[in-house]
Amino acid sequence: ILTADGGKWELENKSPTTTYTFFDDETFSRYNSKISDSGTYSYDEKNKKLTLDIKNKEQLIMENVEYKDGKLKGEIGGVEGTLIKK
């Protein structure tokens, strides 16, 4: 799901617009007008969990992940977030 059609996703309702690009080797990049960084990811479809390890920064864990209609929805620290397929 993550790497299909170029692997580009945008974080919904985020200013500045943040773009994530997922690659087949389980790495990703994210960028907007303020940041540009990268790291590794793992997607556990069975347990509905997406883990992003951002190099030298932080680990983000999105839980209760569901993919529907080009959107990947889940919660990070109890806050709902949505990635939209680009």
N, C-alpha and C positions, 0 to 999 in steps of 0.2 A: 504493500500500500504506500509506504513512505517514499520509495524511490521511483515509483511509476511516473512516466511522462516528464522526466527531468528532475523529479524530486523536490520541486519548489513549493513552499507553503508560506502563508502570511498569518501572523498572529492577529486575530480579529479584534477590532476596537482598541488598537494600541497605537499611541502616538509618541514618537514617530513610528511609522510603519516598519515593523520588524519582519524580515524575510529569513526563513530557514531553508537550507538546501540539504537534503539527505542523500548520501551516496551508498552504493552497494557494499563497500568495505566497512560499513558500520561507523563511518565518520559523518560529521555534518558541519556546516558553517552557518553562522547567523550574523546578520548585519542590519544596521539602520544608519541614520545620519550621525549617531553618537558612538556606536560600538561596531566592532568587527572582530569576531572571534570564532573559535571552532572547538571541536572535541569529538567524543565518541558517543554512540547511542546504542541502546538495546530496546527492542520492542517485544514484549511478551504478550502476544495476542490472547492466549488462554487465560492469563491472570489480569488482562486489561491494564497493562502497565507499560509506560514509556519512560525510560531513564535517559537523561541527557547529562553527560559528564563534560563540563566546560573546562578546558585547559586552564590550570592555575587559578580557577575562580570558584566554581560551585557545582553542585550536583542538583539537578531539578528532576523530581519524580512526578510524573503525571499519572494519576490513578483513575480507575473507573472509565477507562478510555473506550469510546465507541466511535466507529466510523460510519457515517451516513451522509448521502447526498454531497459528497466532496468535502465534508467537514470532519475533522477529528476533534471530538470534544472530550474533556476530562477535567480533573481537579488537581491543582498544585497547591499543597498546603491548605486545602479546604476552599480555595478560590477557583471558581470555574474558569476555564480557558478554552479557546477554540482556535485550531489551526485550519485555515482554508486552503484547499488545493489551488495552485496557480497554473 
